[in-house]
Amino acid sequence: MSQHEHVSDADAGFVLSNLEPDQLALAKNVPVPRRKLKSGELALVWALRLYLVFMLAVVCWQAWIAVR
């Protein structure tokens, strides 16, 4: 199987259920490479990060106002 073929969840579950415990432990230790995000997905991730920082600032501001 090449690296570019998609493995379904059913196939992955079948393989994992048929491994010996030591084989399963070794399979879990294999690092998974980072996924290359498309530009739209990357923009969404950055938008969520900016939203998180903005909301953190809002919560801190409200806590500051409440304490005063």
C-alpha positions in Angstrom: 0.0 0.0 0.0 1.5 3.4 -0.9 1.6 6.3 1.4 -1.0 8.2 -0.6 -3.8 5.6 -0.4 -6.5 6.3 2.1 -7.1 3.7 4.8 -10.7 3.5 6.0 -11.6 3.5 9.7 -13.0 -0.1 9.3 -9.7 -1.3 7.8 -7.6 0.4 10.5 -9.8 -1.0 13.2 -9.5 -4.5 11.7 -5.7 -4.3 11.5 -5.5 -2.9 15.1 -7.8 -5.6 16.5 -5.7 -8.4 15.0 -2.3 -7.2 16.2 -0.5 -8.8 19.1 -0.1 -6.5 22.2 3.6 -5.9 21.5 2.9 -5.3 17.8 0.2 -2.8 18.8 2.6 -1.0 21.1 5.1 -0.7 18.3 2.5 0.5 15.9 1.4 3.2 18.3 5.0 4.5 18.6 5.3 5.2 14.9 5.2 9.0 14.5 2.5 10.5 12.3 3.8 13.2 10.0 2.1 16.6 10.0 -0.7 17.1 7.5 -0.1 19.7 4.8 -3.0 22.2 5.1 -4.6 23.9 2.1 -4.6 27.6 2.1 -8.3 27.8 3.1 -7.8 25.4 6.0 -4.7 27.4 7.1 -6.6 30.6 7.0 -9.4 29.1 9.2 -6.8 27.9 11.7 -5.3 31.4 11.9 -8.7 33.0 12.2 -9.5 30.7 15.1 -6.2 31.6 16.8 -6.9 35.3 16.4 -10.4 34.8 17.7 -9.0 33.0 20.7 -6.6 35.8 21.5 -9.3 38.4 21.1 -11.7 36.5 23.4 -8.9 36.0 26.0 -8.4 39.8 25.9 -12.1 40.4 26.4 -12.3 38.0 29.3 -9.3 39.5 31.0 -10.8 43.0 30.5 -14.1 41.9 32.0 -12.3 40.4 35.0 -10.3 43.6 35.4 -13.5 45.7 35.3 -15.2 43.3 37.8 -12.3 43.6 40.3 -12.3 47.4 40.3 
